[in-house]
Every structure is written in C-alpha cells, then in structure tokens.
Amino acid sequence: MNQASPQETQAPHPSGGLRVALAQLSCVEGDKRQNLIACRRAVERAAGLRADIIVLPELILTGFPPQKELLRIVEAAHGADDDAFGDMAAQHGIAIVAGLPELDTDSGAVFNAMVVFGRRGEELARYHKAHLFDGERSAYRPGDTLNGLFSYEGVRCGLLCCFDIEFPEAARTLALQGTQCILVSSANMLPWDAHHRLHIRARALENHVFVAYANRAGNSPDFAYAGQSALIDPLGRVVREARADDQVIVADLDLELIAQSREVFDYLRERRPGLYSGA
C-alpha cells in the first residue's frame, strides 16, 4: 500500500479534481483544548500541502468521555465549538469536516455530529450519525436522515460516520443522489481494523465513488484505535493509506475514474430495485 509522510510534496491538482487531506489523530477524552490544538496543527499541515478539504476523525473534539462529562461539555449547534472550527477553516482557507457532539436543547438529546465548514468558515453541511455502535446507544441519539450532502469545488460530497460505512444501504443512498466522494470520519478500534479496510473498498467499488476515510489513532483508557486512514478510488483501489500513528496524508481525486469505473461494470445502472423492496 502507498504511504505518505506529512512533509511529502504533491503533484498539481488533476483537472476537475479535489485535493483531500485525511487527519489521523489521537484524542484526549473530554479535553477540548488539547484536541483543538491537535486539529489546528493538522489543518495547518494540510493547508501547507495545498489541500482543498481536510477530514478529521469521529468526535475528535471530545473523544468518548463518560456520560456525565459529555453532558457537561457538549454544546448546541452554532455555538463556540462550531465557531472554533469555522474560524480555523477561514484562517487557513481550507474546508474542514469536523467531528463533535451536538446538543439538542429542546429534547436534551446528544447527537454524534459531522459538520463541514467552507474556506470562509461558512457551514456547508451537518450530519448526525445514523448507525450507533454498541455503547454509543446510551449516550447519543441516532440521526434520522442521510442528509450530509454538499458540493465543494465542483465535487458532490456526502458524509458518513464510522459504523455507517458498514451498511451498504447508506453509501448506496448517497451514490444514488449523485455523490462522487463519501467523506468518512471514524474512530474504529482494534480488533476491527480489517473490517473497515474491507468495507471502505467495497463501498467505493460498488457505488463508483471515492471514499475518503479519516480514522482516529492512539489509545484511550478502553480502546486501541486502528488508524489506517485511506483514500479509495471508484475502482476499489487504495490511492493513499496511513500507518497507525498520528499523521496527515493528502491525495488528489481524479474524477475521470468515476466514469472509467462505470465502463467496467455499472452497478448503479444494473440494479433491479423491484427485487429489493423487502429489505
């Protein structure tokens, strides 16, 4: 597999493409200040490599603190947490896909959110994780829509979060809405590293899309996180892959590969939806 160091220089953008940075970071549970420092360093590095957009890991702002601590530090949408990432995006002129908890002030529910900020710090999309894994169900409410869709630099993007990528229906729904690149924030841990390596390649291949997968690294009191962030092309091939440690990798999307992948075999065209109604 190809690997890249944070200092690697990149070739110019392909015509009509997008340069994507994947930030593979460790996280301190509940420590927003320390985690924002790590995010800011990653964003600075990505901007220095001329990335157009950077994807951060799942809940990178807070990690997975105990429920009591989560409720103490979580904020509502458009508050100081959003402002911190929006200001970061505007300062460095790069779009940011941030992972953070979000409080619904009406119900008191907490969502596992992904929020996208454009080059000027404006909000482009907001998505609540739909498929919750194991212990998450006691802390978070699942989102009810796959609404994390936005266009950026001419590329149609869609959002999924960690466990979401294990459900073929979620990625297929985004593909059928014209998504060209699925951006995945993740906090996948050992021993399930091989599972996500398989899922991200399958989702890219079967939907003719790029999958940009940014996973958490390092250890928490309960888990060892797998790293192995990667960009997968529409033919299911690994374009760029990280190791297990903290790093930022960048890769260019060549949108011509989407059409090429459909020339080999067009899974979307050959679907027979009438057979799937009982799913």
C-alpha positions as CSV (number, residue, x, y, z in Angstrom):
1,M,0.0,0.0,0.0
2,N,1.1,3.6,-0.7
3,Q,2.1,5.7,2.2
4,A,2.8,9.4,2.5
5,S,4.7,11.4,5.1
6,P,3.2,14.8,6.2
7,Q,6.2,16.5,4.5
8,E,5.6,14.9,1.1
9,T,5.1,17.3,-1.7
10,Q,2.2,16.7,-4.0
11,A,1.7,17.0,-7.8
12,P,-0.6,19.7,-9.1
13,H,-4.4,19.0,-9.0
14,P,-5.8,16.9,-11.8
15,S,-8.3,18.8,-13.9
16,G,-11.7,19.0,-12.2
17,G,-10.4,17.2,-9.1
18,L,-10.1,17.9,-5.4
19,R,-7.2,17.6,-3.1
20,V,-8.3,15.8,0.1
21,A,-6.4,15.6,3.4
22,L,-7.1,12.9,5.9
23,A,-6.1,13.8,9.5
24,Q,-5.3,10.7,11.5
25,L,-5.1,12.0,15.1
26,S,-5.0,10.8,18.7
27,C,-7.6,12.3,21.1
28,V,-7.7,13.1,24.8
29,E,-11.2,12.1,26.2
30,G,-13.1,15.2,27.2
31,D,-10.2,17.7,26.6
32,K,-11.4,20.1,24.0
33,R,-8.5,22.5,24.4
34,Q,-5.9,19.8,23.8
35,N,-7.8,18.2,20.9
36,L,-8.3,21.6,19.2
37,I,-4.6,22.2,19.3
38,A,-4.1,18.8,17.6
39,C,-6.7,19.7,15.0
40,R,-5.2,23.1,14.3
41,R,-1.8,21.6,13.7
42,A,-3.3,19.1,11.3
43,V,-5.2,21.8,9.4
44,E,-2.1,23.9,9.2
45,R,-0.2,21.0,7.7
46,A,-3.0,20.2,5.2
47,A,-3.2,23.8,4.1
48,G,0.6,23.8,3.6
49,L,0.2,20.8,1.3
50,R,-2.5,22.8,-0.6
51,A,-5.4,20.6,0.3
52,D,-8.8,21.8,-0.5
53,I,-10.6,20.0,2.3
54,I,-9.5,18.1,5.4
55,V,-11.4,15.3,7.1
56,L,-11.0,14.9,10.9
57,P,-11.8,11.7,12.9
58,E,-15.1,11.0,14.6
59,L,-15.8,13.1,17.7
60,I,-12.2,14.4,17.5
61,L,-13.2,17.4,19.6
62,T,-14.1,15.4,22.7
63,G,-13.5,11.7,22.2
64,F,-15.8,9.5,24.1
65,P,-15.8,10.8,27.7
66,P,-18.1,9.3,30.4
67,Q,-21.8,10.4,30.0
68,K,-21.7,12.8,32.9
69,E,-18.6,14.6,31.5
70,L,-20.1,14.6,28.0
71,L,-23.2,16.4,29.2
72,R,-21.1,19.0,30.9
73,I,-19.0,19.9,27.9
74,V,-21.4,19.3,24.9
75,E,-22.7,22.4,23.2
76,A,-25.6,23.2,20.9
77,A,-25.1,23.8,17.1
78,H,-23.7,27.1,16.1
79,G,-22.0,27.7,19.4
80,A,-18.4,28.1,20.4
81,D,-17.4,24.6,19.2
82,D,-18.6,25.3,15.7
83,D,-17.0,28.8,15.8
84,A,-13.6,27.2,16.7
85,F,-13.7,25.0,13.6
86,G,-15.2,27.7,11.4
87,D,-12.5,30.2,12.4
88,M,-9.9,27.6,11.7
89,A,-11.2,27.0,8.2
90,A,-11.3,30.7,7.4
91,Q,-7.9,31.3,8.8
92,H,-6.2,28.7,6.6
93,G,-8.5,28.8,3.6
94,I,-9.4,25.2,3.7
95,A,-12.7,23.3,4.2
96,I,-12.9,21.2,7.4
97,V,-15.0,18.2,8.1
98,A,-15.2,18.2,11.9
99,G,-16.4,15.5,14.3
100,L,-18.1,16.8,17.5
101,P,-21.0,16.1,19.8
102,E,-24.1,18.3,19.4
103,L,-26.8,19.0,22.0
104,D,-30.4,19.4,21.0
105,T,-31.6,22.0,23.5
106,D,-35.2,21.2,23.0
107,S,-35.0,17.5,23.9
108,G,-31.7,17.3,25.7
109,A,-30.5,14.6,23.3
110,V,-26.9,14.5,22.1
111,F,-26.0,13.7,18.5
112,N,-22.7,12.4,17.2
113,A,-22.3,15.1,14.5
114,M,-20.1,15.8,11.5
115,V,-20.1,19.5,10.4
116,V,-18.5,20.8,7.3
117,F,-17.1,24.4,7.2
118,G,-16.1,26.0,3.9
119,R,-13.0,28.1,3.1
120,R,-14.5,31.2,4.6
121,G,-15.8,29.4,7.7
122,E,-19.3,29.1,6.5
123,E,-21.3,25.9,7.3
124,L,-21.8,23.7,4.2
125,A,-23.4,20.6,5.8
126,R,-24.3,19.0,9.1
127,Y,-25.0,15.3,9.6
128,H,-25.9,13.2,12.6
129,K,-24.6,9.7,12.7
130,A,-27.4,7.3,11.9
131,H,-26.0,3.9,12.9
132,L,-24.7,3.8,16.5
133,F,-22.3,1.2,17.7
134,D,-22.6,-0.7,20.9
135,G,-22.1,1.7,23.9
136,E,-22.9,4.8,21.8
137,R,-26.6,4.0,22.1
138,S,-26.7,5.0,25.7
139,A,-25.0,8.4,25.1
140,Y,-26.3,9.5,21.7
141,R,-29.5,9.7,19.7
142,P,-29.2,8.4,16.1
143,G,-29.8,10.7,13.2
144,D,-32.9,10.0,11.1
145,T,-31.7,11.2,7.7
146,L,-28.7,10.7,5.3
147,N,-28.7,14.4,4.7
148,G,-24.9,15.1,4.8
149,L,-24.8,16.2,1.1
150,F,-22.9,19.2,-0.3
151,S,-21.0,20.4,-3.3
152,Y,-17.5,21.8,-2.9
153,E,-15.1,22.9,-5.7
154,G,-17.4,21.2,-8.2
155,V,-17.4,17.8,-6.4
156,R,-20.5,16.3,-4.9
157,C,-19.7,15.0,-1.5
158,G,-21.6,13.0,1.1
159,L,-21.0,12.3,4.8
160,L,-21.0,9.1,6.8
161,C,-19.6,8.4,10.3
162,C,-17.7,5.3,11.3
163,F,-20.2,2.4,11.8
164,D,-22.4,3.9,9.0
165,I,-19.9,2.7,6.4
166,E,-20.6,-0.9,7.4
167,F,-24.2,-0.6,6.0
168,P,-24.2,-0.8,2.2
169,E,-27.6,0.9,2.0
170,A,-26.2,4.1,3.5
171,A,-23.4,4.5,0.9
172,R,-25.7,3.4,-1.9
173,T,-28.3,6.1,-0.9
174,L,-25.7,8.8,-1.2
175,A,-24.4,7.4,-4.5
176,L,-27.9,7.4,-6.0
177,Q,-28.2,11.1,-5.1
178,G,-25.1,11.9,-7.2
179,T,-22.4,11.7,-4.6
180,Q,-18.9,11.4,-6.1
181,C,-16.9,11.3,-2.8
182,I,-18.0,9.9,0.5
183,L,-16.2,11.5,3.4
184,V,-16.0,9.3,6.5
185,S,-15.0,10.4,10.0
186,S,-14.2,7.3,12.1
187,A,-13.0,6.1,15.5
188,N,-12.6,2.5,14.6
189,M,-10.6,0.4,17.1
190,L,-8.8,-2.9,17.2
191,P,-9.6,-5.7,16.5
192,W,-12.0,-4.4,13.9
193,D,-9.3,-2.8,11.7
194,A,-9.6,-5.4,8.9
195,H,-13.4,-4.9,8.8
196,H,-13.2,-1.3,7.9
197,R,-10.4,-1.8,5.4
198,L,-12.8,-4.2,3.6
199,H,-15.9,-2.0,4.0
200,I,-14.4,1.2,2.6
201,R,-13.0,-0.6,-0.5
202,A,-16.4,-2.4,-1.1
203,R,-18.4,0.8,-0.7
204,A,-16.2,2.7,-3.2
205,L,-16.2,-0.2,-5.8
206,E,-19.9,-1.0,-5.7
207,N,-21.0,2.7,-5.9
208,H,-18.4,4.1,-8.3
209,V,-17.3,6.7,-5.7
210,F,-14.2,7.8,-3.9
211,V,-14.2,7.1,-0.2
212,A,-12.1,9.4,2.0
213,Y,-11.8,7.7,5.4
214,A,-10.1,9.5,8.3
215,N,-9.7,7.3,11.4
216,R,-8.6,8.0,14.9
217,A,-5.2,6.9,16.1
218,G,-3.6,6.2,19.6
219,N,-5.1,4.8,22.7
220,S,-7.9,5.6,25.2
221,P,-8.5,4.0,28.6
222,D,-10.7,1.5,26.9
223,F,-9.5,1.1,23.3
224,A,-6.6,1.0,20.9
225,Y,-7.6,2.8,17.7
226,A,-6.7,1.3,14.4
227,G,-5.5,4.3,12.3
228,Q,-5.1,3.1,8.7
229,S,-6.9,6.2,7.2
230,A,-7.2,5.9,3.4
231,L,-8.4,7.3,0.2
232,I,-10.1,4.7,-2.0
233,D,-10.8,5.3,-5.7
234,P,-14.0,4.2,-7.6
235,L,-12.3,1.0,-8.7
236,G,-11.8,0.0,-5.1
237,R,-8.1,0.7,-5.2
238,V,-6.1,2.2,-2.4
239,V,-4.8,5.6,-3.6
240,R,-3.1,6.6,-0.3
241,E,-3.0,5.0,3.1
242,A,-1.7,6.0,6.5
243,R,0.1,3.9,9.0
244,A,-1.1,3.5,12.6
245,D,0.4,6.7,14.1
246,D,-0.7,10.4,14.0
247,Q,-0.2,11.9,10.6
248,V,-1.8,13.8,7.8
249,I,-2.0,12.3,4.3
250,V,-3.2,14.0,1.1
251,A,-4.3,12.7,-2.2
252,D,-6.0,14.1,-5.3
253,L,-9.3,12.9,-6.7
254,D,-9.2,12.2,-10.4
255,L,-12.9,12.4,-11.3
256,E,-12.3,10.7,-14.6
257,L,-12.0,7.5,-12.7
258,I,-15.7,7.6,-11.8
259,A,-16.7,7.3,-15.5
260,Q,-14.0,4.7,-16.1
261,S,-15.3,2.5,-13.2
262,R,-18.8,2.5,-14.7
263,E,-17.3,1.4,-18.1
264,V,-16.0,-1.7,-16.5
265,F,-19.4,-2.6,-15.0
266,D,-22.1,-0.1,-13.9
267,Y,-23.6,-1.4,-10.7
268,L,-25.9,1.5,-10.4
269,R,-27.4,1.0,-13.8
270,E,-27.7,-2.8,-13.4
271,R,-29.7,-2.5,-10.2
272,R,-33.1,-4.2,-10.0
273,P,-34.9,-2.2,-7.3
274,G,-38.1,-4.2,-7.6
275,L,-36.2,-7.2,-6.1
276,Y,-35.1,-5.3,-3.0
277,S,-38.4,-4.0,-1.7
278,G,-38.4,-6.4,1.2
279,A,-35.1,-5.2,2.5
